[in-house]
Amino acid sequence: MARKVKVFLDTSVLFAGIWSAEGGARMILKLGEAGVIGLLVSPQVLTEIESSLREKAPDSLGKLALLLDKSGSEVVPAAAPGVLERCQAIVPHPGDAQVIASAWNSQADYFVTLDQKHFLANEPLREMAPFIIGTPGDFLAWLRERLST
């Protein structure tokens, strides 16, 4: 039996999955709930999503807790200083450097994000990262292809 694909979720994807009951981000959470994939988040992601929801949609905090629990999301440790320093050199935003460093340490297969500026359009990061970086739609297409072979 093949190893379960490990998917690291960025704050933007969690927010989209909570905000909308439809779409790729929510589908990824549902796949986690069904046990098809393993979902990973970092302490930084949790801090960012909680802050964002408190500001923009405080009524959704309960939904966040429920979706994280039901989807079986695993909180991975923060990255070691050496990994963080390497990531800070390619991701200038401090919070995003922490997120990508935690993903790097987590041995994720895929990093899912909606952040164009710091992740999706960051060619040095995409070339160096030990995982694929893409949008929820990119990930779902990749997973569909992987499952059909």
PyRosetta script that sets phi, psi and omega in degrees:
from pyrosetta import init, pose_from_sequence

init()
pose = pose_from_sequence("MARKVKVFLDTSVLFAGIWSAEGGARMILKLGEAGVIGLLVSPQVLTEIESSLREKAPDSLGKLALLLDKSGSEVVPAAAPGVLERCQAIVPHPGDAQVIASAWNSQADYFVTLDQKHFLANEPLREMAPFIIGTPGDFLAWLRERLST")
pose.set_psi(1, 134.5)
pose.set_omega(1, -177.5)
pose.set_phi(2, -70.8)
pose.set_psi(2, 149.5)
pose.set_omega(2, 176.7)
pose.set_phi(3, -66.2)
pose.set_psi(3, 143.1)
pose.set_omega(3, 178.7)
pose.set_phi(4, -67.1)
pose.set_psi(4, 133.9)
pose.set_omega(4, 177.6)
pose.set_phi(5, -65.7)
pose.set_psi(5, 132.4)
pose.set_omega(5, 178.8)
pose.set_phi(6, -102.6)
pose.set_psi(6, 125.1)
pose.set_omega(6, -174.5)
pose.set_phi(7, -121.0)
pose.set_psi(7, 121.9)
pose.set_omega(7, 178.0)
pose.set_phi(8, -92.3)
pose.set_psi(8, 127.8)
pose.set_omega(8, -178.2)
pose.set_phi(9, -102.5)
pose.set_psi(9, 128.3)
pose.set_omega(9, 174.2)
pose.set_phi(10, -80.2)
pose.set_psi(10, 162.3)
pose.set_omega(10, 180.0)
pose.set_phi(11, -54.7)
pose.set_psi(11, -42.3)
pose.set_omega(11, -177.5)
pose.set_phi(12, -60.5)
pose.set_psi(12, -36.0)
pose.set_omega(12, -179.5)
pose.set_phi(13, -73.4)
pose.set_psi(13, -41.5)
pose.set_omega(13, 176.1)
pose.set_phi(14, -60.7)
pose.set_psi(14, -43.8)
pose.set_omega(14, 179.7)
pose.set_phi(15, -60.6)
pose.set_psi(15, -46.3)
pose.set_omega(15, 179.9)
pose.set_phi(16, -62.6)
pose.set_psi(16, -38.9)
pose.set_omega(16, 179.8)
pose.set_phi(17, -67.7)
pose.set_psi(17, -30.1)
pose.set_omega(17, 177.7)
pose.set_phi(18, -81.6)
pose.set_psi(18, -40.6)
pose.set_omega(18, -174.9)
pose.set_phi(19, -66.9)
pose.set_psi(19, -39.3)
pose.set_omega(19, -175.0)
pose.set_phi(20, -122.4)
pose.set_psi(20, 132.9)
pose.set_omega(20, 177.9)
pose.set_phi(21, -76.0)
pose.set_psi(21, -7.9)
pose.set_omega(21, 179.3)
pose.set_phi(22, -121.0)
pose.set_psi(22, 170.7)
pose.set_omega(22, 176.5)
pose.set_phi(23, 102.5)
pose.set_psi(23, 171.2)
pose.set_omega(23, -174.9)
pose.set_phi(24, -64.3)
pose.set_psi(24, -39.4)
pose.set_omega(24, -178.8)
pose.set_phi(25, -62.9)
pose.set_psi(25, -44.0)
pose.set_omega(25, 178.8)
pose.set_phi(26, -67.9)
pose.set_psi(26, -35.5)
pose.set_omega(26, 178.1)
pose.set_phi(27, -61.8)
pose.set_psi(27, -39.2)
pose.set_omega(27, 178.4)
pose.set_phi(28, -62.8)
pose.set_psi(28, -42.5)
pose.set_omega(28, 176.8)
pose.set_phi(29, -61.9)
pose.set_psi(29, -39.1)
pose.set_omega(29, 178.2)
pose.set_phi(30, -66.4)
pose.set_psi(30, -38.0)
pose.set_omega(30, 176.9)
pose.set_phi(31, -64.4)
pose.set_psi(31, -36.5)
pose.set_omega(31, 174.8)
pose.set_phi(32, -64.4)
pose.set_psi(32, -43.7)
pose.set_omega(32, 179.0)
pose.set_phi(33, -61.5)
pose.set_psi(33, -36.8)
pose.set_omega(33, 179.7)
pose.set_phi(34, -77.8)
pose.set_psi(34, -7.0)
pose.set_omega(34, 179.3)
pose.set_phi(35, 80.4)
pose.set_psi(35, 12.7)
pose.set_omega(35, -179.7)
pose.set_phi(36, -74.6)
pose.set_psi(36, -36.0)
pose.set_omega(36, -179.5)
pose.set_phi(37, -132.7)
pose.set_psi(37, 159.8)
pose.set_omega(37, 174.0)
pose.set_phi(38, -101.1)
pose.set_psi(38, 129.0)
pose.set_omega(38, -178.7)
pose.set_phi(39, -101.6)
pose.set_psi(39, 136.6)
pose.set_omega(39, -179.0)
pose.set_phi(40, -124.8)
pose.set_psi(40, 140.8)
pose.set_omega(40, 172.5)
pose.set_phi(41, -139.4)
pose.set_psi(41, 162.3)
pose.set_omega(41, 179.1)
pose.set_phi(42, -110.7)
pose.set_psi(42, 165.3)
pose.set_omega(42, 174.7)
pose.set_phi(43, -57.2)
pose.set_psi(43, -37.1)
pose.set_omega(43, 178.4)
pose.set_phi(44, -61.9)
pose.set_psi(44, -43.5)
pose.set_omega(44, 178.4)
pose.set_phi(45, -61.3)
pose.set_psi(45, -43.6)
pose.set_omega(45, -180.0)
pose.set_phi(46, -64.0)
pose.set_psi(46, -39.8)
pose.set_omega(46, 177.8)
pose.set_phi(47, -63.7)
pose.set_psi(47, -44.9)
pose.set_omega(47, -179.0)
pose.set_phi(48, -65.1)
pose.set_psi(48, -44.2)
pose.set_omega(48, -176.8)
pose.set_phi(49, -69.1)
pose.set_psi(49, -38.5)
pose.set_omega(49, 178.2)
pose.set_phi(50, -63.5)
pose.set_psi(50, -45.0)
pose.set_omega(50, 178.9)
pose.set_phi(51, -61.6)
pose.set_psi(51, -44.7)
pose.set_omega(51, -179.4)
pose.set_phi(52, -63.4)
pose.set_psi(52, -44.0)
pose.set_omega(52, 179.6)
pose.set_phi(53, -68.0)
pose.set_psi(53, -38.7)
pose.set_omega(53, 177.7)
pose.set_phi(54, -59.5)
pose.set_psi(54, -36.0)
pose.set_omega(54, -179.4)
pose.set_phi(55, -79.3)
pose.set_psi(55, -44.0)
pose.set_omega(55, -170.1)
pose.set_phi(56, -103.2)
pose.set_psi(56, -28.2)
pose.set_omega(56, -175.7)
pose.set_phi(57, -154.8)
pose.set_psi(57, 66.6)
pose.set_omega(57, -175.2)
pose.set_phi(58, -58.4)
pose.set_psi(58, -26.3)
pose.set_omega(58, 178.7)
pose.set_phi(59, -69.4)
pose.set_psi(59, -12.2)
pose.set_omega(59, -177.8)
pose.set_phi(60, -91.5)
pose.set_psi(60, -1.6)
pose.set_omega(60, -179.6)
pose.set_phi(61, -60.7)
pose.set_psi(61, -39.1)
pose.set_omega(61, 176.8)
pose.set_phi(62, -65.3)
pose.set_psi(62, -38.5)
pose.set_omega(62, 177.7)
pose.set_phi(63, -63.4)
pose.set_psi(63, -38.7)
pose.set_omega(63, 177.2)
pose.set_phi(64, -58.2)
pose.set_psi(64, -51.0)
pose.set_omega(64, -178.5)
pose.set_phi(65, -60.4)
pose.set_psi(65, -42.8)
pose.set_omega(65, -179.4)
pose.set_phi(66, -65.3)
pose.set_psi(66, -46.3)
pose.set_omega(66, -178.9)
pose.set_phi(67, -65.9)
pose.set_psi(67, -39.6)
pose.set_omega(67, 177.4)
pose.set_phi(68, -63.0)
pose.set_psi(68, -41.9)
pose.set_omega(68, 179.5)
pose.set_phi(69, -67.2)
pose.set_psi(69, -51.3)
pose.set_omega(69, -176.9)
pose.set_phi(70, -64.3)
pose.set_psi(70, -32.4)
pose.set_omega(70, -178.0)
pose.set_phi(71, -82.6)
pose.set_psi(71, -4.4)
pose.set_omega(71, 179.3)
pose.set_phi(72, 68.5)
pose.set_psi(72, 28.2)
pose.set_omega(72, -178.6)
pose.set_phi(73, -62.3)
pose.set_psi(73, 134.5)
pose.set_omega(73, 178.8)
pose.set_phi(74, -104.2)
pose.set_psi(74, 132.5)
pose.set_omega(74, 176.4)
pose.set_phi(75, -89.8)
pose.set_psi(75, 118.0)
pose.set_omega(75, -178.8)
pose.set_phi(76, -90.9)
pose.set_psi(76, 156.9)
pose.set_omega(76, 179.4)
pose.set_phi(77, -68.3)
pose.set_psi(77, 157.0)
pose.set_omega(77, 173.0)
pose.set_phi(78, -63.4)
pose.set_psi(78, 153.9)
pose.set_omega(78, -175.9)
pose.set_phi(79, -72.2)
pose.set_psi(79, 153.6)
pose.set_omega(79, 174.4)
pose.set_phi(80, -67.7)
pose.set_psi(80, 153.0)
pose.set_omega(80, -177.5)
pose.set_phi(81, -52.7)
pose.set_psi(81, -40.2)
pose.set_omega(81, -179.3)
pose.set_phi(82, -62.2)
pose.set_psi(82, -42.2)
pose.set_omega(82, 178.5)
pose.set_phi(83, -68.1)
pose.set_psi(83, -41.2)
pose.set_omega(83, 179.2)
pose.set_phi(84, -61.3)
pose.set_psi(84, -43.2)
pose.set_omega(84, 178.6)
pose.set_phi(85, -61.2)
pose.set_psi(85, -42.0)
pose.set_omega(85, 178.5)
pose.set_phi(86, -62.2)
pose.set_psi(86, -41.0)
pose.set_omega(86, -179.1)
pose.set_phi(87, -72.1)
pose.set_psi(87, -34.5)
pose.set_omega(87, 178.0)
pose.set_phi(88, -63.7)
pose.set_psi(88, -26.5)
pose.set_omega(88, 179.0)
pose.set_phi(89, -73.1)
pose.set_psi(89, -23.0)
pose.set_omega(89, -178.5)
pose.set_phi(90, -113.9)
pose.set_psi(90, -13.2)
pose.set_omega(90, 176.6)
pose.set_phi(91, -127.1)
pose.set_psi(91, 100.4)
pose.set_omega(91, -171.7)
pose.set_phi(92, -67.8)
pose.set_psi(92, -25.5)
pose.set_omega(92, -179.7)
pose.set_phi(93, -74.7)
pose.set_psi(93, 121.5)
pose.set_omega(93, -173.8)
pose.set_phi(94, -56.8)
pose.set_psi(94, -45.7)
pose.set_omega(94, 179.9)
pose.set_phi(95, -64.8)
pose.set_psi(95, -41.6)
pose.set_omega(95, 179.4)
pose.set_phi(96, -69.3)
pose.set_psi(96, -32.8)
pose.set_omega(96, 175.5)
pose.set_phi(97, -63.4)
pose.set_psi(97, -39.1)
pose.set_omega(97, 177.1)
pose.set_phi(98, -64.5)
pose.set_psi(98, -41.6)
pose.set_omega(98, -179.8)
pose.set_phi(99, -62.9)
pose.set_psi(99, -49.8)
pose.set_omega(99, -176.4)
pose.set_phi(100, -67.3)
pose.set_psi(100, -32.9)
pose.set_omega(100, 177.5)
pose.set_phi(101, -65.6)
pose.set_psi(101, -40.4)
pose.set_omega(101, 177.0)
pose.set_phi(102, -65.6)
pose.set_psi(102, -39.5)
pose.set_omega(102, 176.9)
pose.set_phi(103, -62.7)
pose.set_psi(103, -42.0)
pose.set_omega(103, 179.8)
pose.set_phi(104, -57.8)
pose.set_psi(104, -46.0)
pose.set_omega(104, -179.9)
pose.set_phi(105, -69.8)
pose.set_psi(105, -25.0)
pose.set_omega(105, -172.5)
pose.set_phi(106, -76.2)
pose.set_psi(106, -11.3)
pose.set_omega(106, -175.7)
pose.set_phi(107, 61.6)
pose.set_psi(107, 37.1)
pose.set_omega(107, 176.5)
pose.set_phi(108, -67.0)
pose.set_psi(108, 152.8)
pose.set_omega(108, 174.9)
pose.set_phi(109, -88.6)
pose.set_psi(109, -27.8)
pose.set_omega(109, -173.4)
pose.set_phi(110, -147.5)
pose.set_psi(110, 139.1)
pose.set_omega(110, 175.5)
pose.set_phi(111, -112.4)
pose.set_psi(111, 116.6)
pose.set_omega(111, -176.2)
pose.set_phi(112, -104.6)
pose.set_psi(112, 128.0)
pose.set_omega(112, -176.4)
pose.set_phi(113, -150.4)
pose.set_psi(113, 161.5)
pose.set_omega(113, 170.6)
pose.set_phi(114, -114.2)
pose.set_psi(114, 3.8)
pose.set_omega(114, -176.5)
pose.set_phi(115, -81.7)
pose.set_psi(115, 99.7)
pose.set_omega(115, 179.7)
pose.set_phi(116, -66.7)
pose.set_psi(116, -49.0)
pose.set_omega(116, -170.6)
pose.set_phi(117, -61.9)
pose.set_psi(117, -50.9)
pose.set_omega(117, -172.2)
pose.set_phi(118, -92.1)
pose.set_psi(118, -23.1)
pose.set_omega(118, -174.9)
pose.set_phi(119, -121.1)
pose.set_psi(119, -60.6)
pose.set_omega(119, -172.4)
pose.set_phi(120, -65.1)
pose.set_psi(120, -37.3)
pose.set_omega(120, -178.7)
pose.set_phi(121, -95.6)
pose.set_psi(121, 6.1)
pose.set_omega(121, -178.3)
pose.set_phi(122, -89.5)
pose.set_psi(122, 89.4)
pose.set_omega(122, -176.6)
pose.set_phi(123, -60.0)
pose.set_psi(123, -44.2)
pose.set_omega(123, 177.5)
pose.set_phi(124, -57.7)
pose.set_psi(124, -40.8)
pose.set_omega(124, 178.4)
pose.set_phi(125, -63.9)
pose.set_psi(125, -46.5)
pose.set_omega(125, -177.9)
pose.set_phi(126, -61.9)
pose.set_psi(126, -32.7)
pose.set_omega(126, 179.3)
pose.set_phi(127, -76.9)
pose.set_psi(127, -34.0)
pose.set_omega(127, -174.3)
pose.set_phi(128, -91.5)
pose.set_psi(128, -27.2)
pose.set_omega(128, -173.6)
pose.set_phi(129, -62.1)
pose.set_psi(129, 143.6)
pose.set_omega(129, 179.4)
pose.set_phi(130, -83.4)
pose.set_psi(130, 15.8)
pose.set_omega(130, -179.5)
pose.set_phi(131, -144.0)
pose.set_psi(131, 167.3)
pose.set_omega(131, 176.2)
pose.set_phi(132, -82.6)
pose.set_psi(132, 143.5)
pose.set_omega(132, 177.8)
pose.set_phi(133, -116.9)
pose.set_psi(133, 127.5)
pose.set_omega(133, 178.8)
pose.set_phi(134, -164.7)
pose.set_psi(134, 176.7)
pose.set_omega(134, 178.2)
pose.set_phi(135, -78.7)
pose.set_psi(135, 170.2)
pose.set_omega(135, 174.4)
pose.set_phi(136, -55.6)
pose.set_psi(136, -42.0)
pose.set_omega(136, 178.5)
pose.set_phi(137, -63.6)
pose.set_psi(137, -41.0)
pose.set_omega(137, 176.7)
pose.set_phi(138, -59.9)
pose.set_psi(138, -46.3)
pose.set_omega(138, -179.1)
pose.set_phi(139, -62.6)
pose.set_psi(139, -45.2)
pose.set_omega(139, -178.2)
pose.set_phi(140, -63.0)
pose.set_psi(140, -38.0)
pose.set_omega(140, 176.8)
pose.set_phi(141, -65.5)
pose.set_psi(141, -43.1)
pose.set_omega(141, 178.6)
pose.set_phi(142, -61.5)
pose.set_psi(142, -45.6)
pose.set_omega(142, -179.5)
pose.set_phi(143, -64.9)
pose.set_psi(143, -43.2)
pose.set_omega(143, 178.8)
pose.set_phi(144, -57.8)
pose.set_psi(144, -45.5)
pose.set_omega(144, 178.6)
pose.set_phi(145, -62.8)
pose.set_psi(145, -43.6)
pose.set_omega(145, -179.1)
pose.set_phi(146, -63.6)
pose.set_psi(146, -39.8)
pose.set_omega(146, -178.4)
pose.set_phi(147, -75.3)
pose.set_psi(147, -22.7)
pose.set_omega(147, -177.5)
pose.set_phi(148, -86.3)
pose.set_psi(148, -6.9)
pose.set_omega(148, -179.5)
pose.set_phi(149, -99.6)
pose.dump_pdb("model.pdb")
